[in-house]
Amino acid sequence: MSLTDAQRGLLEVVLRSDYVPHLPPLLQPNTPQADAVKNLSRALAAFAVSALCDIAPKEAADAVVDDYDDLGLDAIYYHGPSETIYVVQGKLKAGTMFSQD
């Protein structure tokens, strides 16, 4: 399912304000512009964890394990009340479908 431009804009505002400030630092920082784009994608993983587990953005951001060129998971969270481990991989890309090499 694709987001409209308006929906994507609203989502990015929420990700930047509520999730990005709480993300763990990148282990391999790049340029400020590339890091900003990467952090939006990382924040999307935290957003998914927050929505799935009904937890605060900071707690969800702590579950993010994503970094550059890791080809792996974006977030891992154990939800005690449901005894469930959530494994999240997501991409925030306009105009392209998700794919993984």
C-alpha positions, 0 to 999 in steps of 0.5 A: 500500500502506498501513502499519498504525499499528504500522508507521507508528509504527516508521517515524516513530521511525527517520525522527526518530532517523536522518534528521531530524537530518541534513536540510538546513534548511528555506528557508521555516520555518513553525511548529515543529509544521508543520516537524516534520511536514514534516521527517518527509515529507522524511526519508521521501525520504532513507529511500528513497534510503538503501534504494535506494542502500545509503548512510548516512542522513546521505548520503541526507539530503544528497540532500533538496531538498524545501521548502514549496509547491515542488510538486516533487521531494523528493530527487535522488541520483546513485549512482555505482556503478550510474551511476543518478540517483534522483529521489524524490517521496514523501508520509507521510500517514495515511489518504489516497492520494498525489495531486499537483495 
